[in-house]
Amino acid sequence: MARAKGRSPATSKGEKAWGGRFTQKTNRLVEAFTVSVAVDRRLYAYDIQGSIAHCQTLRKAHVLTVTETKTIVKGLESVKRELDRGRFRFTPHDEDIHMAVERRLTELIGPLGGKVHTGRSRNDQVALDIRLYLRDQLGLLTVALESFQRALVAKGKANLTVAMPGYTHLQRAQPVLFAHHLLAYVEMIERDKGRVRDAVARLNVLPLGSGALAGTNYPVDRLFTAKLLGFPAITHNSLDAVSDRDFMIEVASGLSITMMHLSRLSEELILWSSQEFRFVDLPDAFCTGSSMMPQKKNPDVPELVRGKTGRVYGHLVNLLTTLKALPLSYNRDLQEDKPALFDALDTVMASVEVLTELMRRLTVNRKVLAQAVQGGGLLATELADYLVGRGVPFREAHAITGRVVRAALDQGCELTDFSLQELQKFSSRIEKSLFARLTVMAAIDQKSQIGGTARARVEQRIKELERRLS
């Protein structure tokens, strides 16, 4: 790409336009088209952190003197203070945050600022910045996910004895504890945290020292740099280090799965808060009204979380598509990786935070739920299992129970409305002891194995989660 004669190297991008190679000014359309500082400026703290470590490594390699290193580090710290305080003045020629920082450093300390880039390319520089940024951001996301888990656990504990219909195919199936239902999402989020940890383990590797693609001609101690920046390992192939973004794809994949879980809960909140269900009331502060219909209370927050899920999915596909046909090593296409990643992170973090507060203020309509678990054949499986306990093969017990359910439907009553004599017409194995099984709480407490919905099991799990999340 062309650039103006005499322009500072701080206006170059990747490995383009250094020295006097070009004879034409960069077209203004190209300058506008290639600028990325509005997106990558959020990396400034990590860029400066990496530059300070790089300078200290150059000093160790005797490329910089002690005095030069101190001057450069002091200048970089001054630049960071300006950025922290919002006093940094970007210029039209600041193509990206890396060049903006170097340009300002040179203004502050003179030509010595040009030495900061010795033995380094923006290719390994940006790869480092993103890894540092992700390491911090995923740590913050883990904290947010744990807060969300605590909100779910607390809401479950506050409603420990509340039963609700459990569903398959969106049809009422068996009674479960409302707390047990919420804890299902706690388990999903726990796996999401695990995926975050896995992603961090793979991205927590130092790429700096890889240069543009082949390494560097200076005797830099990469293990020393890694120690300064808290990386437990370094990359072992310079081509791979500057060109691959699989760690970003892995993060985007994990974020997509997290959003899928949030979207499933959002869908249930939308259903449960509808007039058809009325299982819960969403807090007024998290809903909106209609511009036309005064009676409306719209579940906008869970609807938006559900909608933003597709947005995060799109970012994952964006990254996969960007990488799919890139030859080694660095290509300018990789400038497009950051908008997708940044927006996916922002969207997931915002979704987790808003749902956490919503769940803390959610009201559970216990009377409605108590009514919902009455009838509807929710206890049919209890009859079948009772017959199995009396020696009836399960398939036969299933068929007998099906005939009882059919009879109840034909007569417009519930299974529990039949007398012992009426039930014995379907099977002589049925005795009075059945009726102790045909209650909602008896059905729930019968599921007492690990992972079941029995009150004792759910209470035990809540205590375990409280200890783990405290």
N, C-alpha and C positions, 0 to 999 in steps of 0.2 A: 504494500500500500504506500502511496506517495505521502511525503510530508514536506513542509516548508523548509527551505535552506536556513540553517542556523537555529532551528527549533531545538529546544532542550530534549535530550533523550527521554525525559519524563513524559513526553507525549506519545511515546511508542506503545505498541500493544503486542504482547507475545514476543516474537523475535523479528518484528518488522522494523523498518525505517530507522536504523541506527547510523550515525555518522553522516557521510555525504553521498550515500548511495543514490538518493532520489533527486530529481531535477525539477519536479513540479510540486506545487503546494497541494496538500490534501484537499480534495473537493469538500465544500461545506456540507453537502448531502452525506458524504461518507463519514465525516466527523460526527454528524448527528446520528447517523445510522449505527455507528460502532460504539458510541458512548455507553457506559454501563454504571457510571458512578452513582446514579440515583438508586440502583439496585444494590450494588455491593458495598455501599458506604457503611452498612451495618457491620461490616467486617473490620472496621478500623482498629478496634482495640486488639484484635487478634493479629492483624497485619503488623502493628507496632510491636506487639509482644514477640512475634516471630523475628522481626528485624533486629530487635535488641539481642535476642539469643544468637542470631546470625553474626552480629558484630562481635559478640564475645567469643564466638567460635573462630572468627577471623583473627582476633587478637591472639588466641591460643595458637593459631597456625602462623603467627608472626607476619600476617598480611597487613594488619593494622597495628599501630603502636598503642601503648596503654593510654597515652594522652588523646590520640585520635578516637579511640573507643569511648573514652569518657565524654568527649565532646559530642560525638554522634548520639550516644545514649541520652545525654542530657537534652539534646535537641529533640530527639524522638519523644521524650517525656513531655517536653513543652508542647509539641504538636498534639499529643494525646489530651493534655489539659484543655487546649483550645477546642478540640472536638467534644470532649466531655461536657464542657460548659456552653456549647453551642456558639462559640465565637470564631470557629474556623470558617474562613471565607473560601468557598470553592470558586474556581474560575472556569470560563467556557472551555479551556484547554485541558481541564482535569478529566481525562478519558475514563479513569477508574480510580478506585480508592488508593490503590498502590502508588500510582503516579501522583495523585494529589498529596499524599503524605510525603513522598520523596521531593516533590516540588517545594512544599512548605519547609521541609527540613533544610533544603539548600538555601532558601531565602533566609533562614535563621542562622545557619552556621557557615554559609558560603560554599565554595566548590568542594570542600570536604564531604558535603552531603552526597556527592556523586559516588563516593566509595562504598556507601551502604549496600550497593547492589553488586559488589564484587563477588564473583563466584556463584551468583544466583540468577535464576531466570524467573520471570513472572509465572512461568509454567509450574515450577515447584513451589513458588511463593503462594500462589492462589490455592494449590492443592493443600498446602499447610494451613492456610487461613480457614478453609472450609472445615478441615478436620478439627481444628481448635474450636471453631464456632459450634460445630455439631456436638462435640464432647460436652460443652457447657449447656447447650440448649436441650439436649436429651436428658441431662441431669435434672434440669428444671421441669421437663415434661414428666419424668418419673415422680418427682415430688407432687406435681399436680394430679397425676393418676392415683397416687396414694391418698390424697385428700378426697378424691372422688370415691375411692373405696371406703374410706372412713364414713363418708356421708351415707353411703348405701348400707353399711353395717349398722350405723346408728339408727337409720330409719327401720331396718329390719328388727333390731332389738326393741324398739319402741312399739312394735306391732307383732311381737313374738307369738301371740296366741291367736292371731287373726288368720282365718282360713280363706282361701279363694279357689275358684275353679282353675285347675291346670288344663292346658289346652294342647291338643295336637290337631293339625289341619284347621286351626282356629275353631275347633269344635270342643265343647266342654268334655273333658276326659276323666280326670280323677281329682279329688281335692288335694291341695298342697297348702303349706303355710305361705302367706304373703312374704314373710322373711326369707323363706327358702327360694322363692322366685327372685328376690332382689340379690341374694347371695350368688345366684347363677352369674350375674353380671360382675360380681366381685371376682369370681374365678376367671372370667374372660379377661378382665383388666389385668389380673395377675400374669396371665400368659402374655398380654401386650407388654407388660413391664419386662418380662423375660426376653421378648424380641428386641426391646430397646437395649437391654444389657448385651445381648449377642451382637447387635449392630455396633455398639460402642467398642466391644472387644476387637472387632475387625477393622474399625476405622482408626483406632488409637495407635497408629503407626506413623512414624516420622517420614515424610517424603522429601524434606528439605535436604539439599545436597545432591539432588538428582540433576540439577541444572535444567537446560532446555529439553534435553532428551537423553544425553549420553553421560551425564555426570559432570564433574567440574575439574579444572586443571589445578586447583589449589588444594593443599593438603589439609582439608577440613576434617575434623574429628566428628563424624556424624553421631556417634554414641554420646559424645559430650553434649552436642546440641539437643539430643533426645532427652538427656537427663535434665537439662535446663528447662525444657518445656513439658516435662512430665510424661513423656512417651515411653512405654515399656519396651518398644521394639522399633526398628527402622526398616524401611523398604529395602529390597534386595535386587530390584531391577529398575533402572532409571526410566526406561521406556514405559513400563507399567505404571510407575509412580506418578508420572505427569499426565498420563492419558486416560487412565480408567477412572470411572466414577461409579463403580459397582457398589461402593459403600453408600453412596447417595441413593441409589436405587433400592438398596436393602432398607434404608431408613424410610424411604417413600412407601415401600411395601408394608413395613410395619405400621406406618401412620395410616395407611389405607385400611388395614385390618382393624386398627383401633376405631377408626371412623365407622366401619361397618358395625362394630359392637355398639357404639354410641347411637347409630341410626336405628338399630333394632330396638333399643330401649326407648328411643324417641317415638318410634311407631307405636309402641305399647302405651306410652304416656298419652299419645294422641287418641288412641282408641279408648283407653281407660277414662279419660276426662270427657269423652263425648256423652251426650244425653242418653245414648243407647246403652252405655256401660255404667257410667257414674261411679266407677270404683274409686277414683281419686279426684281431688280438686287441685288444679294448678294454682300457685300463688298469683294474685292479680298483678303483682309487679313484674311478672314474667309472661304476661299475656297482653294482647291488644284487642281493641274493639273494632267494629266495622264502621266504615265511613258512611254507610247507608242504613244498616240495621242496628238499632240501639241495643237490642237484647244480646248481641253476639259477644262471646269471650273466646277469642281465637288462640290456639296453642302455637303461637308463632315461633317460640324458641325451639321446641322439638322439631317443628316443621323445617326451620332453617338448618338445624343440625342434619336432618335427613337430606335436605337439598345440598348442603355443602359437602356431603359425602361423595357425591358424584364429582365435585370439583377436585377433591383430593385424589380420587381415582384417576382423573384426567392428568394430574401432575405426574403420577406414576407412569402412565402411558407416554407422556411427554418425554420423560427421562429415558425410558427404554427406546423410544423411537430416535431420540437424539444420538444415542450411543451405538445403535444397531449396525451402522455401516461406516464407522470411522476407522480409517487405517491408522496404524501407529505412526507418530505418537500424538502430540498435541495438535488439535485443530480448533479453529476459531468457533466452531459450532458449540464448543463447551462453555462459551459465555452464556448460553441459554440454559444451563443447568440450574443456575442460582434462583431465577424468578420462580421456577416450579418448586424447588426445595423450600425456599423461604416462605412462600405462600402456603404450602402444605403444612409446615410447622406452625405458622401463625394460626391457621384455620383449626388445626387439631387442638392447640393450646387454648384458644378461645372457646371452643366447643366443650372441652373438658371443664373449664372454669365455670362457664355459665350453667352447665348441667349439674355441677356440684352444688351450686347455690340453690338451684331449683329443687333438687332432691332434699336439701336441708329444710326447705319450707313447704314441701309437699304435704297435703292433708289426705289421709286415708279414710275413706268413707266406710267405716266398719259395719254399719247397719246394712248398707247395700251389699257388701261382700258376704255378710252372714246370710242374706236372702239368696244370693247368687249360688251358694253351695247347697241349697236345698233342692232336691229333686233333680230332674234332668238326666237321671240314670248315672249320676256320678259314683254311686256305690255299687254298680253292677259288677265290677271286677271283684269287689269284696265277697259277693255271693259266689262267684265262680271259684275264688280261692278257698272259700269256706268249704265248698263241695270237694275240692281237691284234698283238703285236710280230712275229709270224711271218707277218703278212699276212692273218689270218682276220678277217672282219668281226665286230664285238663281239657282235651278236645270235647269230651262228653259234657264236662261241667260248663264249658263255654257255650255249647249248644243249648243246654238246659236254661242257662241264664238268659240267653238270647230269646228263648220262648217266653220267659217271665217278662222281659222288657217289652216284647211285642204285645203281650196281654195288657200290660200297664198302659201302653200307648193306645190300644184299642178301647180301653175302658176310661181313658182320660184321668188316670191316677198315677201315683208314683209307686215304684217298686216297694218302698217301705210302707205303703198303705195296705198291702196284703196281709191277711192273718196267717197264722201258722198253718191252719188247715188248708187255706187256699194255696200256700206255697208247697205244701206236701203233695198236692196233686201233680206238681211238676217233678218232684223227686222225694222219695221216701227217706232219703238221707238227711233231709233238712229237719232240724230240731230247734227247740226254743233258744238254744245257745246262739243261734244265728243273729238274733236281734241285738245282742251286745256288740256285734261286729258292724252292724248297719247304722253307724253314726259317723258324722264327719270326722270328729277327733279320733275315734277308734280307728278309722281307716287311715288317718294320717299317722298315728302313733304306731300302727302296725309296720310301717316302713322304717324300721329302726336300725337297719344295717348302715355301715359307714356310707355317707353320701345320700342317705334317704331323707325324707321330709319330716320324720318324727320330731316332736317338740324337743325331746332330750338331745337328739343329734344336732338339730339346728342351733339350739342354745350352746352346745359344746363348741360347734364350729364358730359361732359368733365370738365366744371367749378366746378361741385360738387366734382368730383374725384381729381382735382387739389387741392382743399381746404383740402380734407380728407388726401391726400398723402403728403401734403407739410410738 
